[in-house]
Amino acid sequence: MSNSTLLTVTVVLVLGHAGALLLSVVLRKRIGPVIWLNLVVASGVLLGPSFAANSNDLRATWLTGLEALTLFSCAVALGGVRLPVLLIWTEFAINFLLSAISLAFVIFLS
């Protein structure tokens, strides 16, 4: 993946998280936008080919586990099962933080 593609992806991720946060908190659209964004991000991470190749890397294993939990919990929440809101927001916060750190790293490298 080229630097410009990586920069574009990380900017879109950070803006998506900021938009979901804005919709959920400021515009009081409840937690729906956060659940949908978590679901999309987790699906994208789990479908990415790079994690299967790095199965011996502890960071990749940790991220894969986090995204599997996020995907499962968001799918269950969309199915109508009530989950602790703290779980959904924690997954969102971790993904937002990782996206922001990735963006800072890509900008620093450019």
N, C-alpha and C positions, 0 to 999 in steps of 0.2 A: 504494500500500500504506500503510495507516495505521500510526501509531507502535506501537499495541498489537499489531498483526499482526507487524510487524517485530521487536518485542521477543520475542514468542512464538517466532518462527522462530529467532532467534539463540540464545535460551535452549535450545531443543530441539537445535540444532546443537552447542552447547558441551557439553550434557549427554550427547549421543550420542557425541561424541569422548572425553569423560571415561570413559564406560561402556565403549567399545571399548578404550581404554587399560587400564582396570582389568581387563577380561576377558583381554586379551592378555598383560599383564605380570604382574599380581599373581596372577591365577588360572591363569596358564600355559595358556591356550587357544590358544597359538601365534598366528599372524598372521591367522587367518581372520576374526575380527571387524573387524580394521582394513581388510582387503581389501573386505569387504562394505560397511562404512561409506563407504570411499572411492568405491566403485562407486555407491552411492546418492546421495552428495553430488555427485559429478561429473555424474551423469545429471540431477539436479535443476537444477544450474547451467546445463548445456548446453540443457536443455529450456525454461529461462526465457526469456520474450520480450524482456527488456530488453537483452540483449547484441546481438541482431540490429539493434536500432535505434541502438546506439552503436558501430557498426563503425569509426568514425574515432577513437574514444577508445583511447589506447594501453593504459590500465589494463584496459579491457574485453577488448581483444585479448589481453593477457598472461594474464588470468584464463581466458579461453576456451581458449587454448593449453594452459595448465596442466591444466585439467579434461579436455580432450581426451586429453592424455597419461595422466592418471590413469585415465580410463575405459578407454583401450586397454590399459594395463599391468595393471589389475585384471581385466579380462575375459580377457586372455591368461593371467594367473596362475590364475584360476578354471578355465581350460581345461586346466590341468595343466602348462603350461610353467613351468619354474623361472626366476624373475627374481631379480636381486639384491635382497635384503631391504632394503638401504639405500634403494633407489628407492621402494619401497612406504612405508617409514617416513618418508622425506623428504616425499612427497606428503601423507601423513597429518599430519605436523607443520606443513606450510604451511597446509593447510586448517584445522587446529585453531587456529593462530595467527590466521588471517584471521577465523575465527568469533569468537574471543575479542576481537579488536580491534573487530569489528562490534558485539558485545554491549556493550563499554565505550562505544562511540560512541553507541549507541542509549540506554543508561542516562544518559549525559551530556546528551543532548538532551532527555530526558524531564523 
